[in-house]
Amino acid sequence: MAMEWSDVRIFLAVARAGSLGEAARRLGVSHPTVGRRVKALEDEAGQPLFRRTRDGLVLTDAGDRVLSLAESMENSALSMERRLAGNHERLEGILRVSSADWFAAFVLAPVFVEMGRLHPAVVPEVIASYRLLDLSRREADVAFRIVPFSEPDIVQRRLMTMPYGLYGTADTVAAVKRDAASVGLILMNTAQSHFPDVAWLIERFPESSRVFTSTSRSVQAQMCLRGRGVAVLPRPLGDGTLGLQRIEALGTPPARDVWVGYHHDLRHMDRLRAMLAIADEMLSGGPPG
């Protein structure tokens, strides 16, 4: 059985998604196309590679035997793609950047503007999400985040230290002075409850109730702006949101390091190196003012 890379992509997508429809969505093709290609693969193999269960499609023994081989082919194809992308000599093309939405909007935006001025043929494509994307699969070319990278073959460094502040509206600030226990807390959600700012805020308001949680700092800022309570926000976001005031009487929340990382194979990508040079120059001394 000779599997081409296009067949392998579909096989792996179905194996990971557990359904033809979800695999089609991830690959950006139609549901019938995936179904036809899977059937053609199984006809060529002379045996089924998937079986249907109540929980979706799962690999048969035959499918499971070729899974590791398919993943090896995927790794080779992705490595070739990264090497070719990393050897571009011209400063043009799309540069896929992963970061939190607030960081892209309030910190990286000036970097992108300067990048466009110096290298107009480079098109930044921002993937604004709290999810940590897989750089080895080229889900992004470069990522900015507040936790170090643990994946293999990632070149990373600390870009800057991000200061945080406690914010509220004028009415909320007045309520804090009257009765801090009456003020609601806007926090990260359960998955991010270990963040140091969460512990800091709860310690400062031990009798207050949490009224809203979100993985998005931008959403937290909007709820804070609407008077729902107080929130710890990165200072570029909090200071840049008209209508919010920084509350300094209770001290300063812990700062966070911001890390930047990219796959080792992309170290020679000129447009990536150019953007990182601009980011270093504009941000390494601290957040933009």
DONURO-214508 format. One record per residue: residue number from 0; residue in three letters; chain; x, y, z of N, C-alpha, C, CB in turn. Coordinates in steps of 0.2 Angstrom, whole numbers, always signed. Atoms other than C-alpha are relative to their C-alpha. Glycine has a CB too. Example, Ala and Ser with C-alpha at 12.3 -4.5 7.8 and 13.67 -1.06 7.14 Angstrom:
REM residues 2
0:ala:A:+4:-6:+0:+62:-22:+39:+4:+6:+0:-5:+0:+6
1:ser:A:-4:-6:-1:+68:-5:+36:-4:+5:+3:+2:+2:-7
END
This chain:
REM residues 289
0:met:A:+4:-6:+0:+0:+0:+0:+4:+6:+0:-5:+0:+6
1:ala:A:-4:-6:+1:+8:+16:-6:-4:+6:+1:+3:+1:-7
2:met:A:+4:-6:-2:+1:+31:+3:+3:+7:-2:-2:+0:+8
3:glu:A:-3:-7:+2:+4:+49:-4:-2:+4:+6:-3:+3:-6
4:trp:A:+0:-5:-5:+6:+64:+8:-7:+2:+1:+5:+5:-1
5:ser:A:+7:-2:-1:-12:+70:+4:-4:-5:+3:-2:+2:-7
6:asp:A:+4:+6:-3:-19:+53:+9:+2:+0:+7:+1:-6:-4
7:val:A:-2:+1:-7:-9:+53:+25:-3:+6:+4:+8:+1:+0
8:arg:A:+3:-6:-4:-15:+71:+30:-8:-2:+1:+0:+6:-5
9:ile:A:+7:+1:-1:-33:+65:+28:-1:-6:+5:-4:-2:-7
10:phe:A:+0:+6:-5:-30:+48:+37:+1:+3:+7:+5:-5:-2
11:leu:A:-2:-3:-7:-22:+58:+52:-5:+4:+2:+7:+3:+0
12:ala:A:+5:-5:-2:-35:+71:+52:-7:-4:+3:-2:+5:-6
13:val:A:+5:+4:-2:-49:+58:+53:+1:-4:+7:-2:-5:-5
14:ala:A:-2:+4:-6:-40:+48:+66:+0:+5:+7:+7:-3:+0
15:arg:A:-1:-5:-5:-37:+64:+77:-7:+3:+2:+5:+5:-1
16:ala:A:+7:-3:-1:-55:+71:+75:-5:-5:+2:-2:+4:-7
17:gly:A:+5:+5:-2:-65:+55:+76:-6:+1:-4:-1:+1:+7
18:ser:A:+6:-1:+4:-77:+61:+63:+2:+3:-7:-5:+4:+3
19:leu:A:-1:-2:+7:-77:+64:+44:-1:+8:+0:-4:-3:-5
20:gly:A:+2:-7:+0:-85:+81:+47:+5:+5:+3:-7:+1:+3
21:glu:A:-5:-4:-3:-73:+88:+59:+7:+0:-3:+1:-3:+8
22:ala:A:-6:+0:+4:-58:+82:+49:-1:+4:-6:+1:-8:-2
23:ala:A:+1:-5:+6:-65:+91:+34:+0:+7:+2:-7:-2:-3
24:arg:A:+0:-7:-2:-67:+107:+44:+7:+2:+1:-4:+1:+6
25:arg:A:-7:-2:-1:-49:+106:+50:+4:+0:-6:+3:-6:+5
26:leu:A:-4:+0:+6:-42:+102:+33:-3:+6:-5:-1:-6:-3
27:gly:A:+2:-5:+5:-53:+115:+24:-3:-3:-6:+5:+5:-1
28:val:A:+3:+3:+6:-61:+103:+12:-7:-2:+2:+4:-6:-2
29:ser:A:+7:+2:-1:-79:+96:+10:+0:-7:+3:-3:+0:-7
30:his:A:+1:+6:-3:-86:+82:+20:+0:-6:-5:-7:+0:+4
31:pro:A:+0:+5:+5:-89:+71:+4:+7:-2:-2:-5:+2:-6
32:thr:A:-7:+2:+2:-71:+73:-1:+4:-4:+5:+4:+7:-1
33:val:A:-4:+4:-5:-64:+66:+15:-3:-7:+0:-1:+3:+7
34:gly:A:+3:+7:+1:-77:+52:+14:+3:-4:-6:-7:+0:+0
35:arg:A:-3:+4:+6:-71:+47:-3:+7:-2:+0:-1:+5:-7
36:arg:A:-7:+2:-1:-53:+48:+1:+1:-5:+5:+4:+7:+2
37:val:A:-1:+6:-5:-55:+37:+16:-2:-6:-3:-4:+2:+6
38:lys:A:+3:+6:+3:-65:+25:+6:+5:-3:-5:-7:+1:-4
39:ala:A:-6:+2:+5:-51:+25:-8:+6:-3:+4:+2:+6:-4
40:leu:A:-6:+3:-4:-38:+22:+6:-1:-7:+2:+2:+4:+6
41:glu:A:+1:+7:-3:-47:+7:+13:-1:-5:-6:-7:+1:+4
42:asp:A:+1:+4:+5:-51:+0:-4:+7:-2:-3:-3:+3:-6
43:glu:A:-7:+2:+2:-32:+1:-8:+3:-5:+5:+4:+7:-1
44:ala:A:-2:+5:-5:-28:-7:+8:-3:-7:+1:+0:+4:+7
45:gly:A:+3:+6:+0:-40:-20:+6:-3:-2:+7:+4:-6:-2
46:gln:A:+2:+1:-7:-46:-18:+24:-2:+6:+3:+5:-4:+4
47:pro:A:+2:-7:-3:-55:-5:+34:+5:+3:+5:-7:-1:+4
48:leu:A:-5:-4:-4:-44:+8:+43:-4:+3:+6:+3:+5:-4
49:phe:A:+4:-3:-5:-59:+15:+54:-6:-4:+1:-1:+7:-2
50:arg:A:+7:+3:-1:-74:+8:+62:-4:+5:+4:+1:-7:+4
51:arg:A:+4:-4:-3:-89:+17:+68:-2:-2:+7:-7:+1:-4
52:thr:A:+3:+1:-7:-94:+18:+87:-4:+6:+2:+6:-1:+5
53:arg:A:+5:-5:-3:-106:+28:+97:+4:+7:+1:-3:-2:+6
54:asp:A:-4:-6:-2:-92:+40:+101:+4:+3:-7:+6:-1:+5
55:gly:A:-3:-2:+7:-87:+42:+82:+5:-5:-3:+5:+6:+2
56:leu:A:-4:+5:+3:-74:+34:+71:+7:-1:+4:+2:+3:-7
57:val:A:-7:+2:-3:-59:+25:+79:+4:-5:-5:-2:-4:+7
58:leu:A:-4:+4:+4:-45:+16:+71:-1:-8:+1:+8:+1:+2
59:thr:A:+0:+7:+0:-46:-3:+67:+8:-2:+2:-2:-3:-6
60:asp:A:-6:+3:-1:-31:-14:+71:+5:+2:-6:+0:-8:+1
61:ala:A:-4:-2:+6:-25:-11:+53:+2:+7:+0:-4:-2:-6
62:gly:A:-2:-7:+0:-26:+8:+55:+5:+2:+5:-7:+4:+1
63:asp:A:-5:-2:-5:-17:+8:+71:+7:-2:-1:-3:-4:+7
64:arg:A:-7:+2:+2:-3:-2:+64:+4:+5:-5:+0:-7:-4
65:val:A:-3:-5:+4:+0:+12:+51:+0:+7:+3:-3:-1:-7
66:leu:A:+0:-6:-2:-3:+26:+62:+7:+3:+1:-4:+0:+7
67:ser:A:-7:-2:-1:+15:+28:+68:+4:+2:-6:+4:-4:+4
68:leu:A:-3:-1:+6:+21:+27:+50:-3:+7:-3:-1:-6:-5
69:ala:A:+3:-7:+2:+9:+41:+45:+2:+6:+3:-8:-1:+0
70:glu:A:-3:-6:-4:+15:+52:+59:+7:+1:-2:-1:-2:+8
71:ser:A:-7:-1:+3:+33:+49:+53:+0:+4:-6:+4:-6:+0
72:met:A:+0:-3:+6:+28:+54:+36:-2:+8:+1:-5:-3:-5
73:glu:A:+2:-7:-2:+19:+70:+43:+6:+4:+2:-6:+0:+5
74:asn:A:-5:-4:-3:+34:+75:+53:+5:+2:-5:+4:-4:+5
75:ser:A:-4:-1:+5:+45:+73:+38:-2:+6:-5:+2:-6:-5
76:ala:A:+3:-5:+4:+33:+84:+27:+0:+6:+3:-7:-2:-2
77:leu:A:+0:-6:-3:+32:+97:+40:+7:+3:+1:-4:-1:+7
78:ser:A:-7:-3:+0:+50:+98:+42:+3:+3:-6:+5:-6:+2
79:met:A:-2:-3:+6:+53:+100:+24:-4:+7:-1:-2:-5:-6
80:glu:A:+4:-6:+1:+39:+114:+24:+4:+5:+4:-7:-1:+2
81:arg:A:-3:-5:-4:+48:+123:+38:+7:+2:-2:+1:-3:+8
82:arg:A:-6:-1:+2:+65:+121:+31:+0:+5:-7:+4:-6:-2
83:leu:A:+1:-5:+6:+59:+129:+14:-2:+7:+2:-5:-4:-5
84:ala:A:+2:-7:-2:+50:+143:+23:+5:+3:+3:-6:-1:+5
85:gly:A:-5:-3:-4:+65:+146:+34:+6:+3:-5:+3:-4:+5
86:asn:A:-5:-2:+5:+76:+148:+18:-2:+6:-4:+3:-6:-3
87:his:A:+2:-5:+5:+66:+162:+10:+5:+6:+1:-7:+3:+2
88:glu:A:-5:-6:+0:+78:+176:+5:-3:+7:-1:+5:-1:-5
89:arg:A:+3:-6:+1:+65:+189:+1:-4:+2:+6:-4:+0:-7
90:leu:A:+4:-3:-6:+56:+200:+14:-7:+1:-3:+3:+6:+3
91:glu:A:+7:-1:+2:+39:+196:+8:-4:-7:+2:-1:+1:-8
92:gly:A:+4:+6:-2:+25:+184:+12:-4:+1:+6:+4:-6:+0
93:ile:A:+4:+0:-6:+13:+180:+26:+5:-3:+6:-6:-5:+0
94:leu:A:-3:+2:-6:+20:+179:+44:-5:-1:+5:+5:+6:+2
95:arg:A:+5:+2:-5:+9:+170:+56:+2:+0:+7:-2:-8:-2
96:val:A:-1:-2:-6:+9:+177:+73:-5:-2:+5:+2:+7:+1
97:ser:A:+5:+2:-5:+1:+169:+88:+1:+4:+7:+1:-8:+2
98:ser:A:+0:-4:-6:-3:+179:+104:-7:+1:+3:+4:+7:-1
99:ala:A:+7:-2:-3:-17:+184:+116:-2:+6:-4:+1:+1:+8
100:asp:A:+3:-6:+4:-29:+196:+108:+2:+7:+3:-8:-1:+1
101:trp:A:-2:-6:-2:-25:+210:+120:+8:+2:-1:-1:+0:+8
102:phe:A:-7:-1:+2:-6:+208:+117:+1:+2:-7:+4:-6:+2
103:ala:A:-1:-2:+7:-8:+209:+98:-3:+7:+0:-4:-5:-4
104:ala:A:+4:-6:+1:-20:+224:+100:+4:+6:+3:-7:+0:+2
105:phe:A:-2:-5:-4:-11:+234:+113:+8:+0:+1:-2:+0:+7
106:val:A:-8:+0:+0:+8:+229:+112:+3:-1:-7:+2:-6:+5
107:leu:A:-3:+2:+7:+11:+221:+95:-2:+5:-6:-1:-7:-2
108:ala:A:+2:-4:+5:+1:+233:+85:+5:+5:-3:-6:+4:+2
109:pro:A:-5:-5:+3:+15:+247:+84:+5:-4:-3:+3:+4:+6
110:val:A:-5:+4:+4:+27:+233:+79:-2:-2:-7:+2:-7:+4
111:phe:A:+3:+1:+6:+16:+228:+65:+0:+6:-5:-7:-3:+0
112:val:A:+0:-6:+4:+14:+246:+59:+7:+1:-2:-2:+6:+4
113:glu:A:-7:-1:+2:+33:+248:+59:+3:-5:-5:+5:+0:+6
114:met:A:-2:+6:+5:+35:+231:+50:-3:+2:-7:-3:-7:+3
115:gly:A:+3:-2:+6:+23:+237:+37:+4:+6:-3:-7:+2:+1
116:arg:A:-4:-5:+3:+33:+253:+35:+7:-2:-3:+1:+6:+5
117:leu:A:-7:+2:+2:+50:+245:+33:-1:-6:-5:+4:-2:+6
118:his:A:+1:+6:+4:+44:+229:+24:-7:-1:-2:+3:-6:+4
119:pro:A:+8:+0:+2:+27:+232:+15:-2:-6:-3:-1:+6:-4
120:ala:A:+3:+7:+3:+27:+215:+6:-1:-5:+5:+6:-2:-5
121:val:A:+1:+5:-5:+27:+206:+23:-7:+1:+3:+5:+0:+5
122:val:A:+7:+0:-3:+9:+202:+29:-1:-3:+6:-5:-2:-6
123:pro:A:+1:+4:-6:+7:+198:+47:-7:-2:+0:+1:+5:+6
124:glu:A:+6:+3:-1:-7:+186:+50:+0:-2:+8:-1:-6:-4
125:val:A:+1:+1:-7:-12:+187:+69:-5:-5:+2:-1:+6:+3
126:ile:A:+5:+6:-3:-20:+171:+77:+0:+2:+7:+3:-7:-1
127:ala:A:+1:-2:-7:-27:+179:+93:-4:-5:+4:-3:+7:+0
128:ser:A:+3:+6:-4:-30:+165:+105:+4:-1:+6:-1:-6:-4
129:tyr:A:-4:+2:-6:-26:+160:+122:+2:-7:+0:-5:+0:+6
130:arg:A:-3:+7:+1:-23:+142:+116:+7:+0:-3:-5:-4:-6
131:leu:A:-7:+1:+1:-5:+137:+115:+1:-4:-7:+4:-3:+5
132:leu:A:-1:+3:+7:-2:+133:+96:+6:-4:+0:-1:+5:-5
133:asp:A:-5:+5:+1:+9:+119:+90:+5:+3:-6:-2:-7:-2
134:leu:A:-4:-3:+5:+24:+128:+81:+3:-5:-4:+6:+4:+4
135:ser:A:-3:+6:+4:+31:+111:+75:-5:-2:-6:+2:-6:+4
136:arg:A:+5:+2:+5:+15:+109:+65:-1:+6:-4:-6:-3:+3
137:arg:A:+0:-6:+3:+17:+127:+58:-7:+3:+1:+1:-1:-8
138:glu:A:+7:-3:-1:+0:+132:+66:+2:+8:+1:-3:-3:+7
139:ala:A:-2:-7:+0:+10:+148:+68:+8:+0:-1:-1:+4:+7
140:asp:A:-8:+0:+2:+28:+154:+63:+3:+3:+7:+1:+5:-5
141:val:A:-3:-3:-6:+31:+164:+80:-6:+1:+5:+4:+6:-2
142:ala:A:+5:+0:-5:+22:+164:+96:+2:+5:+6:-3:-6:+3
143:phe:A:-1:-4:-6:+21:+177:+111:-4:-3:+5:+0:+8:-2
144:arg:A:+5:+3:-6:+15:+170:+128:+4:+1:+6:-1:-7:-1
145:ile:A:-3:-2:-6:+18:+172:+146:+2:-6:+4:-6:+3:+5
146:val:A:-3:+6:-2:+24:+154:+149:+5:-2:-4:-5:-5:+2
147:pro:A:-5:+3:+4:+40:+147:+143:-2:-6:-4:+6:-2:+4
148:phe:A:+1:+5:+4:+40:+135:+129:+3:-7:+2:+2:+1:-7
149:ser:A:-3:+7:-2:+42:+116:+133:+1:-5:-5:-4:-3:+6
150:glu:A:+0:+4:+6:+41:+109:+116:+7:-1:-3:-4:+2:-6
151:pro:A:-7:+1:+2:+57:+102:+108:+1:+4:-6:+1:-8:-2
152:asp:A:-2:-3:+6:+66:+111:+94:-2:+8:+0:-1:-3:-6
153:ile:A:+3:-6:+0:+59:+128:+100:+6:+5:+2:-6:+1:+4
154:val:A:-5:-6:-2:+71:+144:+100:-4:+5:+4:+4:+3:-6
155:gln:A:+4:-5:-4:+64:+155:+114:+5:+5:+4:-4:-4:+4
156:arg:A:-3:-5:-4:+69:+170:+124:-5:+4:+4:+5:+4:-4
157:arg:A:+4:-5:-4:+62:+182:+137:+0:+6:-4:+1:+0:+7
158:leu:A:+0:-6:+4:+56:+197:+127:+0:+6:+5:-6:+0:-5
159:met:A:+1:-5:-4:+50:+208:+141:-3:-2:+7:-4:+6:-4
160:thr:A:+4:+2:-6:+42:+209:+158:-6:+5:+0:+5:+2:+7
161:met:A:+6:-4:+1:+24:+215:+158:-3:+2:+7:-5:-5:-4
162:pro:A:+3:-2:-6:+18:+225:+172:-8:-1:+0:+2:+7:+2
163:tyr:A:+7:+1:+0:+0:+222:+178:-3:+6:+5:-2:-7:+3
164:gly:A:+3:-5:-5:-12:+234:+188:-7:-2:+2:+0:+7:-3
165:leu:A:+6:+1:-2:-28:+233:+197:-5:+6:-3:-1:+0:+8
166:tyr:A:+4:-5:+3:-42:+242:+188:-8:+0:+2:+0:-1:-8
167:gly:A:+7:+0:-1:-60:+248:+190:-2:+7:-3:-2:+0:+7
168:thr:A:+3:-6:+2:-72:+262:+185:+1:+5:+6:-7:+0:-3
169:ala:A:+0:-5:-6:-73:+278:+195:-5:-2:+5:-2:+7:-3
170:asp:A:+5:+3:-5:-89:+271:+203:+3:-6:+4:-6:-1:-3
171:thr:A:-3:+6:-3:-80:+255:+207:+5:+2:+5:+3:-5:-5
172:val:A:-5:-2:-5:-65:+264:+215:-3:+3:+6:+4:+5:-4
173:ala:A:+3:-3:-6:-77:+274:+226:-3:-6:+4:-6:+5:-2
174:ala:A:+2:+6:-4:-85:+257:+231:+5:-3:+4:-4:-4:-5
175:val:A:-5:+3:-3:-69:+250:+235:+2:+3:+7:+7:-1:-4
176:lys:A:-2:-4:-5:-65:+264:+247:-6:+0:+6:+1:+7:-2
177:arg:A:+6:+0:-4:-83:+263:+255:+0:-7:+4:-6:+1:-3
178:asp:A:+1:+7:-3:-84:+244:+257:+3:-5:-5:-7:-2:+1
179:ala:A:-4:+4:+5:-71:+233:+248:-4:-7:-1:+7:-2:+2
180:ala:A:+4:+7:+1:-82:+217:+251:-6:+0:-4:-2:-2:+7
181:ser:A:+6:-1:+4:-96:+224:+241:+2:+0:-8:-4:+6:+1
182:val:A:-3:+0:+7:-85:+224:+225:+1:-7:-3:+6:+5:+0
183:gly:A:-1:+7:+4:-85:+209:+213:+6:+0:-3:-6:-1:-5
184:leu:A:-6:+1:+3:-70:+201:+207:-1:-3:-7:+4:-5:+5
185:ile:A:+0:+2:+7:-67:+198:+188:+7:-4:+0:+0:+6:-5
186:leu:A:-6:+4:-1:-54:+184:+187:+1:-5:-7:-1:-5:+6
187:met:A:-2:+5:+5:-46:+171:+175:-5:-6:+2:+7:-2:+0
188:asn:A:+5:+6:-1:-57:+155:+173:+4:-5:+4:-2:-3:-7
189:thr:A:-2:+5:-4:-54:+139:+182:+7:-3:-2:-5:-6:+1
190:ala:A:-6:+2:+3:-40:+133:+170:+6:+4:+1:-1:-1:-7
191:gln:A:-5:-4:-1:-30:+148:+173:+0:+3:+8:+0:+6:-5
192:ser:A:+1:-2:-7:-34:+150:+192:+6:+0:+4:-5:-4:+4
193:his:A:-6:+1:-3:-16:+146:+196:+4:+7:-1:+4:-6:-2
194:phe:A:-4:-6:+1:-10:+163:+189:+1:+4:+6:-4:+4:-6
195:pro:A:-1:-4:-7:-2:+174:+202:-4:+6:+1:+8:+2:-1
196:asp:A:+4:-6:-1:-13:+189:+199:-7:-2:+3:-1:+3:-7
197:val:A:+6:+2:-3:-28:+178:+204:+1:+0:+7:-2:-7:-3
198:ala:A:-1:+0:-8:-21:+174:+221:+1:+7:+3:+7:-5:+1
199:trp:A:-1:-7:-3:-15:+192:+223:-7:+4:+1:+4:+4:-5
200:leu:A:+7:-4:+0:-33:+199:+219:-4:-3:+6:-3:-1:-6
201:ile:A:+5:+3:-6:-42:+186:+231:+3:+2:+7:+0:-8:-1
202:glu:A:-3:-2:-7:-29:+190:+245:-2:+7:+2:+7:-1:-1
203:arg:A:+2:-7:-1:-33:+209:+243:-8:+1:+2:+2:+4:-6
204:phe:A:+7:-1:-1:-52:+206:+243:-3:-7:+3:-4:+1:-7
205:pro:A:+2:+7:-2:-55:+190:+254:-7:-1:+1:+4:-1:+7
206:glu:A:+7:+1:-1:-73:+194:+257:-4:+1:-6:-2:+5:+6
207:ser:A:+4:-1:+6:-78:+198:+240:-1:-6:-4:+4:+5:-5
208:ser:A:+2:+6:+4:-86:+186:+228:+2:+1:-8:-8:+0:+0
209:arg:A:-1:+0:+7:-81:+182:+210:-6:+0:-4:+4:-7:-2
210:val:A:+7:-1:+4:-94:+188:+198:+1:-1:-7:-2:+8:+1
211:phe:A:-1:+2:+7:-86:+184:+181:+7:-2:-1:-1:+7:-4
212:thr:A:-6:+2:+2:-72:+174:+174:+1:-1:-7:+1:-7:+4
213:ser:A:-1:+0:+7:-64:+173:+157:+7:-2:-2:-3:+6:-4
214:thr:A:-7:+1:+2:-49:+167:+148:+3:+6:-4:+1:-6:-5
215:ser:A:-2:-6:+4:-49:+183:+138:+1:+6:+5:-5:+2:-5
216:arg:A:-1:-7:-4:-41:+199:+147:-4:+5:-3:+8:+1:+0
217:ser:A:+4:-5:+3:-50:+209:+134:-7:+0:+2:+0:+0:-8
218:val:A:+7:+0:-2:-67:+203:+139:+0:+2:+8:-2:-8:+0
219:gln:A:+0:-2:-7:-62:+205:+158:+0:+8:+0:+6:-3:+3
220:ala:A:+0:-7:+1:-58:+223:+153:-6:+3:-1:+6:+3:-5
221:gln:A:+7:-3:+2:-75:+226:+145:-5:-1:+6:-2:-4:-6
222:met:A:+5:+1:-5:-84:+219:+160:+2:+4:+6:+1:-8:+3
223:cys:A:-3:-4:-5:-73:+229:+172:-3:+7:-2:+7:+0:+0
224:leu:A:+2:-7:+3:-78:+245:+161:-7:+1:+1:+2:+0:-7
225:arg:A:+7:-1:-1:-96:+241:+163:-2:-1:+8:-4:-6:-4
226:gly:A:+2:-1:-7:-95:+242:+182:-1:-7:+4:-5:+4:+1
227:arg:A:+2:+6:-3:-96:+223:+186:+5:-1:+6:+1:-6:-5
228:gly:A:-4:+1:-6:-81:+224:+198:+7:+2:-2:+0:-8:+1
229:val:A:-7:-2:+1:-62:+225:+199:+4:-6:-4:+4:+2:+6
230:ala:A:-4:+5:+3:-49:+216:+188:+7:+2:+0:-3:-1:-7
231:val:A:-7:-1:+1:-31:+214:+187:+1:-1:-8:+5:-5:+4
232:leu:A:-1:+0:+7:-26:+218:+169:+8:+2:-2:-5:+5:-4
233:pro:A:-7:-2:+2:-9:+220:+159:-1:+8:-1:+2:-3:-7
234:arg:A:+1:-8:+0:-6:+239:+160:-1:+3:-7:+7:+3:+3
235:pro:A:+1:-3:+7:-5:+242:+141:-8:-1:-1:+4:-4:-5
236:leu:A:+7:+1:+1:-23:+235:+141:-4:+4:+4:-2:-7:+1
237:gly:A:+3:-4:-5:-29:+243:+157:+0:+8:-1:+2:-2:+7
238:asp:A:-1:-7:+1:-21:+260:+154:-3:+2:-7:+7:+2:+0
239:gly:A:+2:-2:+7:-27:+260:+135:-8:-1:+0:+3:-5:-5
240:thr:A:+8:+1:+0:-46:+256:+140:-3:+7:+3:-2:-6:+3
241:leu:A:+3:-6:-2:-54:+273:+141:-6:-1:+5:-3:+5:-5
242:gly:A:+5:+1:-5:-65:+274:+157:+2:-4:+6:-6:-4:-3
243:leu:A:-3:+4:-6:-54:+262:+168:+5:+4:+3:+3:-6:-3
244:gln:A:-5:-4:-4:-44:+269:+182:+5:-6:+4:-3:+4:+5
245:arg:A:-4:+5:-4:-29:+260:+190:+0:+2:+8:+8:+1:-2
246:ile:A:+1:+0:-7:-31:+257:+209:+7:-2:+3:-6:-4:+3
247:glu:A:-7:+1:-3:-14:+259:+217:+1:-1:+7:+5:+5:-3
248:ala:A:+0:+0:-7:-19:+260:+235:+2:-7:+3:-6:+3:+3
249:leu:A:+0:+7:-2:-19:+241:+237:+7:-3:-2:-6:-4:-2
250:gly:A:-7:+3:+2:-1:+238:+230:+0:-1:-8:+1:-6:+4
251:thr:A:-1:+2:+7:+5:+231:+213:-1:-7:-1:+6:+3:-2
252:pro:A:+0:+8:+2:+0:+214:+206:+7:-2:-3:-6:-1:-5
253:pro:A:-6:+2:+3:+14:+203:+201:+1:+1:-7:+1:-8:+2
254:ala:A:-1:-1:+7:+22:+206:+184:+1:-7:-3:+6:+5:-1
255:arg:A:-1:+7:+3:+24:+192:+171:+5:+1:-6:-7:-3:-3
256:asp:A:-5:+0:+6:+38:+188:+159:-4:-2:-6:+6:-5:+1
257:val:A:+3:+1:+7:+33:+188:+140:+6:-4:-4:-3:+6:-3
258:trp:A:-5:+4:+4:+42:+174:+130:-2:+0:-7:+0:-7:+3
259:val:A:+1:+0:+7:+44:+174:+111:+3:-7:-2:+2:+6:-4
260:gly:A:-3:+6:+3:+47:+157:+102:-2:-1:-7:-2:-5:+5
261:tyr:A:+1:+3:+7:+49:+149:+85:+3:-6:-1:+2:+6:-5
262:his:A:-4:+6:+1:+54:+133:+78:+7:+1:-3:-4:-5:-5
263:his:A:-7:+0:+2:+72:+130:+75:+1:+0:-7:+4:-6:+3
264:asp:A:-1:+0:+7:+70:+127:+57:-2:+6:-4:-5:-6:-3
265:leu:A:+2:-6:+3:+63:+144:+54:+5:+6:+2:-7:+2:+3
266:arg:A:-4:-5:-3:+78:+153:+62:+3:+4:-6:+6:-4:+3
267:his:A:-3:-4:+6:+84:+159:+44:-6:+4:-4:+4:-5:-4
268:met:A:+5:-4:+4:+67:+166:+39:+1:+7:+1:-7:-3:+3
269:asp:A:-2:-7:+0:+71:+184:+35:-6:+4:+3:+2:+2:-7
270:arg:A:+5:-4:-2:+54:+191:+38:-2:-1:+8:-7:-2:-4
271:leu:A:+1:+1:-7:+53:+183:+55:+6:+3:+4:+0:-8:+2
272:arg:A:-5:-3:-4:+70:+189:+60:-1:+8:+0:+7:-2:-4
273:ala:A:+1:-7:+0:+65:+206:+54:-5:+3:+5:-2:+2:-7
274:met:A:+5:-2:-5:+50:+207:+65:+2:-1:+7:-7:-5:-1
275:leu:A:-3:+1:-7:+59:+200:+80:+5:+6:+2:+4:-6:+1
276:ala:A:-4:-6:-1:+72:+214:+78:-4:+6:+2:+5:+1:-6
277:ile:A:+4:-6:-2:+59:+227:+78:-4:-1:+7:-6:+1:-6
278:ala:A:+3:+1:-7:+50:+219:+93:+5:+1:+5:-3:-7:+0
279:asp:A:-5:-1:-5:+66:+219:+102:+2:+7:+1:+7:-4:-2
280:glu:A:-2:-7:-1:+70:+237:+99:-6:+4:+3:+1:+3:-7
281:met:A:+6:-4:-3:+52:+243:+103:-2:-2:+7:-5:+0:-5
282:leu:A:+3:+2:-6:+48:+232:+117:+4:-3:+6:-4:-6:-2
283:ser:A:-4:+3:-5:+63:+225:+126:+1:+4:+7:+7:-2:-3
284:gly:A:-1:-4:-6:+64:+240:+138:-7:+0:+4:+1:+7:-3
285:gly:A:+6:+0:-3:+46:+237:+143:-6:+1:-4:+0:+6:+5
286:pro:A:+6:+0:+4:+28:+239:+137:+0:+7:-4:-6:-1:+4
287:pro:A:+0:-6:+3:+25:+253:+124:-4:+5:+4:-3:-1:-7
288:gly:A:+4:-5:-4:+19:+269:+132:-5:+4:-4:+5:+5:+3
END
